[in-house]
Amino acid sequence: MASKLLLITVFILDLIAFVLAIAAEQRRNIAKIVQREDGNAYYNYCLYESDIATSYGVGALLFLMATQILLMVATRCFCCGKPLSPGGSRACAVFLFIICWVFFLIAEACLLAGSVKNAFHTKYGTIYDIHNPPSCEMVRKGTFAAGAAFIFFTSIVSQFYYINYASARDNFQPLGGGAAEAGARSESY
């Protein structure tokens, strides 16, 4: 039987990661070009807002990573530990294991890329030129939202993976019916 405590813990951690990713999308850096006078010359430079989206993105990344580690420890990364019963539950668990890792890696890549890009600020300015303003680096809209969407997908798939894994693990019967039956057969000879 799947551990309800583990499922609830994973759900809560994934929910926190999802909320942080949405908050990062809402608070991503937006830059505006500001003019500054230095003697007789005018300089344009980029003025950035707060950098809180980077922290939200990294927080979402760490919470999602914690849930993945928790699930992989609980299932022994699918390859170690007690054998699984052949059948539909094991086949589903294998398929969901692969999909879970694909969604996880996409979510982590979106969150990491968004956090790094959000933390980068253009430091240089240009002499006043209407035709050539400075390039203000900003996170593309939707980067953190894509990470949040894949956190959601990862959460759903990982929960189903764990349920199928636990079902296949609990239904395993050793070949020949078990040790008690094998011992009874050896006494009859």
C-alpha positions in Angstrom: 0.0 0.0 0.0 1.3 3.4 -0.9 2.3 5.6 2.0 -0.3 8.3 2.5 2.1 10.4 4.5 4.6 10.4 1.6 2.0 11.3 -0.9 0.8 14.2 1.2 4.3 15.4 1.9 5.2 15.3 -1.9 1.9 17.1 -2.7 2.6 19.9 -0.2 6.2 20.4 -1.4 5.1 20.4 -5.0 2.4 22.9 -4.2 4.9 25.2 -2.6 7.2 24.9 -5.6 4.3 25.7 -7.9 3.3 28.8 -5.9 6.9 30.0 -5.9 7.2 29.5 -9.6 4.0 31.5 -10.2 5.2 34.2 -7.9 8.5 34.3 -9.8 6.7 34.8 -13.0 4.6 37.7 -11.5 7.7 39.4 -10.0 10.3 38.8 -12.8 12.6 41.7 -13.5 11.5 44.4 -15.8 14.0 47.0 -16.9 13.5 50.5 -18.1 15.9 52.8 -19.8 16.8 55.8 -17.7 18.8 58.9 -18.8 21.6 60.4 -16.7 23.5 63.6 -17.3 27.3 63.5 -16.8 28.8 66.9 -17.6 27.7 67.8 -21.1 26.9 64.2 -22.1 23.8 62.2 -21.5 24.0 58.5 -20.8 21.2 55.9 -21.1 21.4 52.9 -18.8 19.1 50.1 -17.6 17.3 50.4 -14.3 16.0 47.1 -12.9 13.3 46.5 -10.4 13.7 44.1 -7.4 15.5 40.8 -7.8 13.0 38.7 -5.7 12.0 36.5 -8.7 15.4 34.9 -8.7 14.9 33.8 -5.1 11.4 32.5 -5.8 12.7 30.6 -8.8 15.6 29.0 -6.9 13.2 28.2 -4.0 10.8 26.5 -6.5 13.7 24.6 -8.0 14.9 23.4 -4.5 11.4 22.3 -3.4 10.8 20.4 -6.6 14.3 18.8 -6.3 13.4 17.8 -2.7 10.2 16.0 -3.8 12.1 14.2 -6.5 14.8 13.0 -4.1 12.1 12.0 -1.6 10.3 9.9 -4.2 13.5 8.3 -5.5 14.6 7.4 -2.0 11.2 5.9 -1.2 11.2 3.8 -4.4 14.9 3.2 -4.4 15.1 4.8 -7.8 13.1 2.0 -9.3 16.1 -0.2 -9.8 17.2 -1.3 -6.3 15.3 -3.1 -3.5 12.5 -5.6 -3.5 11.4 -7.0 -6.9 8.2 -5.9 -8.5 5.3 -8.0 -9.6 5.0 -8.4 -13.3 1.9 -6.9 -14.9 0.2 -3.7 -15.6 1.2 -1.8 -12.4 4.9 -2.5 -13.1 4.6 -1.5 -16.7 2.8 1.7 -15.7 5.4 2.4 -13.1 8.2 2.1 -15.6 6.5 4.4 -18.1 5.6 7.0 -15.4 9.1 6.8 -14.0 10.6 7.9 -17.3 7.9 10.6 -17.9 8.4 11.9 -14.3 12.1 12.4 -14.9 11.5 14.1 -18.3 9.0 16.5 -16.8 11.3 17.1 -13.8 14.3 17.9 -16.0 12.2 20.3 -18.1 10.8 22.1 -15.0 14.3 22.4 -13.5 15.7 23.7 -16.7 13.0 26.4 -17.0 13.4 27.5 -13.3 17.2 27.5 -13.5 17.3 29.4 -16.8 14.7 31.9 -15.5 16.6 32.5 -12.3 19.9 32.9 -13.9 18.6 35.3 -16.6 16.6 37.2 -14.0 19.7 37.7 -11.9 21.7 39.1 -14.8 21.6 42.8 -15.1 23.1 44.8 -17.9 25.8 47.0 -16.4 26.8 49.3 -19.2 25.3 52.5 -20.6 25.4 54.2 -23.9 25.9 57.9 -24.9 22.5 59.4 -25.7 21.5 58.0 -29.0 17.8 57.5 -29.9 18.6 55.0 -32.6 20.8 52.8 -30.5 19.4 52.4 -26.9 21.1 50.0 -24.5 20.1 46.4 -24.5 18.4 45.6 -21.2 18.5 41.9 -20.6 15.3 40.5 -19.1 13.6 37.1 -18.5 11.3 36.2 -21.3 7.7 36.3 -20.3 6.5 32.8 -19.6 9.8 31.2 -18.6 8.8 30.7 -14.9 5.2 29.9 -16.0 6.5 27.0 -18.1 8.5 25.9 -15.1 5.3 26.0 -13.0 3.3 24.0 -15.6 6.0 21.3 -15.6 6.0 21.3 -11.8 2.3 20.6 -12.0 2.8 17.8 -14.6 5.7 16.4 -12.5 3.5 16.4 -9.4 0.7 14.4 -11.0 2.9 11.9 -12.8 5.1 11.3 -9.7 2.1 10.6 -7.5 0.8 8.1 -10.0 4.3 6.6 -10.4 4.5 6.1 -6.7 1.1 4.5 -6.4 1.8 2.1 -9.3 5.2 1.3 -7.9 3.8 0.5 -4.4 1.1 -1.6 -6.0 3.6 -3.7 -8.0 5.9 -4.0 -5.0 3.1 -5.1 -2.6 1.7 -7.7 -5.1 5.1 -9.5 -5.7 5.0 -13.2 -5.2 8.3 -15.1 -5.4 8.5 -17.8 -8.1 7.2 -21.1 -6.7 4.9 -19.7 -4.1 7.3 -18.6 -1.4 9.7 -20.1 1.1 7.0 -21.9 3.2 5.8 -23.9 0.2 9.4 -24.6 -0.9 10.2 -26.0 2.6 7.1 -28.2 2.6 8.1 -29.7 -0.8 11.7 -30.5 0.3 10.3 -32.4 3.3 8.1 -34.6 1.2 11.1 -36.1 -0.8 
